[in-house]
């Protein structure tokens, strides 16, 4: 049974692996046996230490995913990979009446456009090599719900859930599994403003059946599952890891 989830000999490219959910996912995949290629704009030193402690190889590639410009170089430098985790993402908060075009474009570019074109570049490579692979998109509760004061974030994550299904429809028969993980409310930099707002923090905690914020390591199980042979017949699914939020 454990062989189903074993990632020994696999290489996973994880974007935004220096902190937060990306770090939790990278370390989880490494503990299941995968070597990690961390791609992002901040040095992933802490993640390197944790991955190497798990006995796996770690490669860092520096790239700013506010545009698609670095994608070709990243795929080239990464070399052979088996798993792509599209995790890097940003959020901008403002009332919809005041929301700026800059806050719209920045979020849509990083969270949606870059994710699509990075997935395209990796899939082209896999298809040229006649092989498949696993793509895991990190979506959100706001792939299902509207949220408040985060219009471009909701648009990007709802769009990414849709693109997850589009890519599934086009690539499943080529042996590429495209699935998503929808984290609930996790304590990271992304949610710092919510955690430090006493009222919002209380409202959020009251609504989570598990009665606590998620921790990055809570995503490891779903990530290992979607990266491993255990999910070979799963395509186009969005797996919530949300302490029960959506059940409420
Ligand atoms: P985080 O701690 O802010 O981490 C975001 C990661 O994305 C960081 O590694 C960040 O790098 C990277 N990133 C952002 N812009 C980038 C760019 N232009 N180029 C390269 N890397 C960039 O937030 P997080 O909560 O771990 O978020 C990870 C993913 O989970 C995001 O897609 C987010 O939308 C999603 N998510 C989070 C939650 C939650 O509750 N926390 C819930 C649902 C979904 P830097 O450190 O250099 O900024």
Boltz pocket constraint, residues with backbone or C-beta under 6 A from the ligand:
constraints:
  - pocket:
      binder: B
      contacts: [[A, 15], [A, 16], [A, 17], [A, 18], [A, 19], [A, 20], [A, 21], [A, 22], [A, 39], [A, 40], [A, 41], [A, 42], [A, 63], [A, 64], [A, 65], [A, 66], [A, 67], [A, 86], [A, 87], [A, 88], [A, 89], [A, 90], [A, 110], [A, 138], [A, 139], [A, 140], [A, 141], [A, 182], [A, 183], [A, 184], [A, 185], [A, 186], [A, 187], [A, 188], [A, 189], [A, 190], [A, 191]]
      max_distance: 6.0
